[in-house]
Amino acid sequence: MKQNKPQIAVLGCGWLGFPLAKKLVMEGFPVKGSTTSEAKMTLLKENGIHPSQVVLTEEAVLGGVTDFLKDVEILIIDIPPGLRNVTSTTKSFVSKIEKLLPYIEQSSVEKLLFVSSTSVYSDANITVTEEALPDPDTESGRQLIEVEKLLLNNPNFKTTVIRFGGLIGADRHPIKMLAGRENLENPDAVINLIHQEDCIGIILRIIEKEAWNETFNAVTPYHPTRKEYYVKKAAEMNLAIPKFASDKPSIGKRISSAKIEQVLAYTFRKNNL
């Protein structure tokens, strides 16, 4: 008998994937979740998520990936590229997804949502919409674009890509890393952040609206300058005030989320970050 709601699998139950999976369970979806940690299997099960241990490597997919994908209609891929500060292609996120693809193609998955990043766009003093051609400055951004293409061009399932800006939440904020630092660049560039609650809300709206074969930029429409925002946040959180250098022009893009508001009729819940 077919479930009233489609079975969803969340590949990567980390900082975003785990609360997302819990919210999907609350909304009545049958949910599978993957983790690389055997210790986390119990936590997933305790929260109503059918757990699987799945590890992607550049050579193979390890663990119970076939069981994880069985009877799944919607697959959400939310795993970090793990390429921060990497400047060469010796470590390949693309290879990991290429190894995963045959398992998806042979499964019941009909729709796929890939969590990407606005790092696929270069930094420039422009407003960026989904119509802009990606031109990443980092290895992580370059490999994310390659993965987006792999998934969007695959005829075996419908793919929607969501490019999130900087992720923040109750336990995560960039000011904690910037507090007290000096000579920070780009004081007049604007912030492009999004709260975890809106990340989850937008993903649920994509599923609800059946918004497949789409690409969305997802950034809260709140864009004070970096200097204005981080000085204020440091003061609010009783942290050392960061100091910005103003000896050269600021460079930084402004990400537009207008498509999300128009196509998904989504209203951001956390506007004043």
N, C-alpha and C positions, 0 to 999 in steps of 0.2 A: 504494500500500500504506500502510495506516495505521501511524503510528509507535506503538511500544510505550508510549511516554509522550506525553502531549499537548504540542503546541508552545506555548510560553509567550513572551509579549512583555512586556518591562519598559520602560514609558514613563518615562524619567528615570533614566539610569544615573549618578547622583551619589553622594553620600556613603554612602547606604544601597543604592540601586538597583544600583550596580556590583558590590559584593561579593555582593549577593543573586543577581545574574545569574550570577556566577562559581560560586557554590555550586549553583545549579540545573544548570549545565553539568556540574559534578562529580557530581551526582546522576543524570545521564543524560538530562536533558530537552533537547530541541532549543530553543534560546533565541535570541530576537531582542532587541536592546537599542537604545534611542534615546538620542541626545545632541544638544544644540544646537550643539556644537562640531565643526567639520570635523576639527580636529586630534586629537580623541579617537576618531575612527572607527577608526584603526589599532589603538589600544589595545584596543578592544572585540574586533576581529577576532583579535588575537593571543591573546585569552583564550577563544576558541571561541564568541564571541557574534556573531551576524550583525548588523552595524551598520546603522543608518539615522539620517540627520540629520532631525530633526523639531522644528519650533519652533511653539509655540502662541502666538498673539496674540489680542487682543480682536476683531480683524477677520477673521482667517483662520488656517488651519493650513498652515504652510509646510513644504516638503520632501517626502520620500517616504513619507507616511503610509499610502497605499494598499498599497504594497509591504510596509511594516512590519507591517500587520495581516493580510496575506494568509496563509491557512492556519493562523491562530492560533486556539487554542481558549480559552486563558486569558490575559487581559490584566491586568497589574499597573500601576496608575497611581501613581507615586511622584514627584510634582513639587511643589515648595514653592509655596504661594500667592503668595509674594513681596510680602506685604502688611504686613510688620513696620513698626510706627510709622505706618501709614497710617490716617487717621481718617475718610476719606470713601470713597464708592463710585466715585470717578472712575477708580480702577484696579480692574479686575474679573477675578478668577480665575473667577468663575461664567461670564462671557462666553467665556472661553477653552475651558472644558469644553463649553459649549453649541455652540461651533463644531466641537469634536471629535466630539460625539455622532453626527451623521449618518454619519461614517466608520465608527464602531464598529457602528452598526445595520446597515450594508450589508456588513459583514465576516462572517467565520466565527466571531467571538468568541461563546462561549456563557457564559463565566464571567468575572467581573471582580472584582478585589480593589483597593479604594481605600484608600490610606494617608492617614488623617486624623490628628487630634490631640485630646488631652484638653482643648485650649483651647476646645472647643465647650461646656464646662461653665463656669459662673461660679465665682468663688472664694467659698466659703462654708465654714463650719466643720462640714462634714458628710462622711460617707463616701459616695462616688459609685459607683453601679453602672450598668449599661447601661439599667436601668429609669428612671433619672433623666431628666427632660426637659432637653435642652440649653438653656442660657441664657448665651450667650457674652458676655464683657465687651469683646472686641476685634473690630475689623473682620475680621481674619483668621479668627477663630472663627466669625463670622457667615456669611462666605462659604463656609467649609468645610461648615457645616451645609446651606446651600443646594445645594452640589454633592452632598453625601451623599444628599439627597432626590431630586435629579435622577437619580442612578444607581440608588438602591434602588427607585424607582418606575417604572423603565424595563422594560417587559415583554419586551424583545428579548434580555435576558441576565440571569443570576443575579448579584447583587452581594453581596459581603461587605465591610463597612467595618471597618477596624482603627484604633482611636484610640490612638496611641502617646503616652506621656508624654515628658518631656525626654530627648532622645537623647544618649547618651554612648558613648565608645569609646576605643581606645588613643590616638587623636589628637584627641579632642574631649571637653572637660569644662568645665562652667560655672564651676568655681573659677578657671579662668584669666582669666575676665572679672571675677570678684568679688574676687580677691586684692587686699588692701590698701585696699579701699573702706571708707568709713565711713557710719554712719547707715543701714545696710541695714534694710529693713522686714521685718516678719513673722518674727522669730527663732524663734517657737514653732510656726509652721506646719510641716507635714511635707514631705519631698521626695517627688516622684513621677517617678522616673527609670527608664530602661530601657537596657540595654546593646545595642549593635549586634548582638552574637551572638545574643541572645534575640529581637530583632526578626526576624532571618533565620530562626531556629528556629521561631518561631510561624507565620510565613508558610508555611514548608514543611509544618508540621503541618496548617494549614488546607487546603492542596492535597491532602495525603495523606488527610485525613479527609473530603474533599469537603464541607467545612463552609461551604456557600453560603447566601445569604439570611440572613446573620447580621450582628450588630454586636458587636465585642469591644473592651473597654478593655484596653490592654496596658501595664502598669506593674509593675516588679519589686516583689514584696511585702516591701519593706524601707523603713520610713518613720521614720527618725530626724528630729528637728527640723532646720530649716535651719541654725540656729546650731551645733548639735552636729555636724552633718555637714560643713559647709563649713569650720569651724575645724579639724576633724580632717584633712580633705583638704588644706588649705593646709599644715599642719604636715608631713604625709606627703610632699608634693611640694616642700617647701622654698620655699614662696611666702609672701608677706606675709599675715598673719592678717587676715581681714575683721572689721569691727566692726559690731555690730548695735545698732539703737536699740530700746529697750524702753519708750518713753514712751506707746505706745498698744497696744491689744490686737492680737494677731496674727490674721490672717485667711488661711485656706487650706484647700482641700479635700484629702481623702484618697481617692485613686482605688483602687477594688477590682479586682483581676484574677482574682477567684474563678471567674468564668465560663470563662476560658481554662483554668484548672487543671481544672475539672470537665468541660466539654464537649469540650475537645481533649485531655484527659489529659496536659497539658503540664507539665513540671517545669522551672522556671527554672534556668538554668545559672550565671548571674552573680547570686548572691543578695546577697552583701555588697559593695555597690558602693563 
